[in-house]
């Protein structure tokens, strides 16, 4: 029986967990169970469903430290960040549990007398979640909370690079007493996700991953007319105008570009900056970035995330090398951090001075690499500088998260409206999206297909509309005729 061995990427000698890969017979049994459980779960009143989820949230809260530690080990992100991720589950559940009383529909006005028209939202059926390794606990919760509260069941297929947190997440839900088969987990690589997505039992597919995987699975979903939610890559930028608070910019870029080792979909990978102020800011960034590791020992410090795998580490290094060959200038970093002990997969926080159009300014790196593009502001108004910066920012295939630093409210608001992305920040970094309510997560262009997660719009994925017309006139009323 093939096995998944889950290593700690910060200490590759440590095995965090082992999992059997689900066989096709096991997957078939899960799919059938999911359909059966849907019959029970979907007819339960939503406020009652919320009670189960509130119980689960009490367990998440109680076990926050234990779950954070497991996540810290399997993904390698600093414990503080892992705690933030478990907190994200708690926040998402808090929000959607309240929605158990608020999955609103609408009422309208009939064109005929004594007739009422209303539209309600109902669950769709079993869902399959295919998730990535960078947020192995929070992202499953973004999908599961709205899916469950709306009355759907699910099977989670976590990334084989970080499967433990997804399994623990589903375990907690079951411990909270969910009916058997409502929440399940399947283990394996891409083919397991594909098998589940293809099944006739599956009515919803939600994926967080690469554009290539998203395109492939979306094709499968489309052929089966299944609802499909995609949350794919990003090439996020921060624009910095000359009047920005420089300390704030340095702190924001440092966190945006190097938090989680640059392995967030929302990570800052491009800095578009007025040349008049780039010197001191790059100097600040260089000094701060150096604190993430010991240059002599080539070892990472405790507050810095490793790269998830050797394959990713080599890919990142390859992209940096290619950028240098294309004419980029190395400001700092550009090396694999290894003192010879091969303990973990760390990459030095890297800054490259680039020109817009180079490959590194267009393609997602998913690592701690910042491509800087300077705008010469000599004889230009700040408005003209902003125009140039926005043209560069928007000239990529992705549209997840962008930000701008300026104290000028007019220019700031202009940018907020003109960025082509689902998330936009003013005087804040591109990472750290909040959850719930009006805070929706998702992107434009190749980042997705318009679906949104973690906020109230997630119900677009997990419910279908039903319009009900009630004629109490006791006569035949013909629409559009009488
Ligand atoms: C992701 O990278 O896919 O906005 C999720 C953030 C986090 C979630 C990122 N709350 O940075």
Boltz pocket constraint, residues with backbone or C-beta under 6 A from the ligand:
constraints:
  - pocket:
      binder: B
      contacts: [[A, 134], [A, 135], [A, 139], [A, 208], [A, 263], [A, 264], [A, 265], [A, 266], [A, 267], [A, 430], [A, 431], [A, 432], [A, 433], [A, 434]]
      max_distance: 6.0
